[in-house]
C-alpha cells in the first residue's frame, strides 16, 4: 500500500479516536481510495471488532419501509438534572426524523413532537414503541388520527426495538459520552450538530459504507484531501478540494 494512504489512515485515526477500521474504510471509499477493510485494520494501532447487529423479526423485516420507531432516553447534566431525549427514527435508510429534549416529558408534549415529525401525509403505516406510561391516551389519540398502527414491544424487551436502541447507543458513544451538557439548549445544539453529521457525512454500516444523503464520492484527481470538523471537532469528514 502507498505510504501516503497509510499516513492518511493514521491521520484519520488520531483525529477521530472513536473510529475503527469500518468507519475509516468508509471514509477512504468516499475519497475514491479502494483499499480492503482488513488492510485498514492492519495499519491501525488499535482495532476492536464490533458485535453484529441484532436480528429482526420477520414482521419488522417485511415492513421496514413502512415502519418508524420512537423512544426516550435520559441524559444527566453537569448540574445534576436529568433531561429526556425523544427520538423518532424512520427504518427506511435509518433516517432520524425528529429529536427533541425536555425536562418534563408528558403525553401531550410527546404527541406534539409526532405532529412536528410527520407533517401532511408523511406518517408511516406502523410505529414501534415500548410500554412506557408516557404513551397515554392523549398520545394514542394522536397516533390514531394519523392512521398509524402501534406495534408495542413485550415488557422488558428492548431487543424487539433494535433500530432505535442502536441509534441511542450511537448517539451516546459518538456524541453525548464526550461532551459536557449544561442545559436543554446545549443538549439540543449538540444533538442538532450530530444529526446533521449523521445524515450527510457519517458512512452507514452496510457494505457500501456511504453517507445516507450525500453526493457522489470525490475523484482522487480533484485535489488535496482536507479535513472538516463536526460537533466541535469530535468527528471529521474528509473531502478533496481543487488546489
ABEGO torsion letter per residue (X at the ends): XBAAAAAAAAAAAAABAABBAAAAAAAAAAAGBBBBAAAAAAABABBBBBBBBBBBBAAAAAAAAABBBBBBBBBBBAAGBBBBBBBBBBABGGBBABBBBBABBBAAAAAAAAAAABBEAABBABBBBBABAABBAAAAAAAAAAGBBBBBBBBGBAAABAAAAAAAAAAAAAAAAABBBABAAAAAAAAAAAAAAAAAABBBABAAGBBAABBBBBBAAAEBBBBBBBGGGABBBBBBBBX
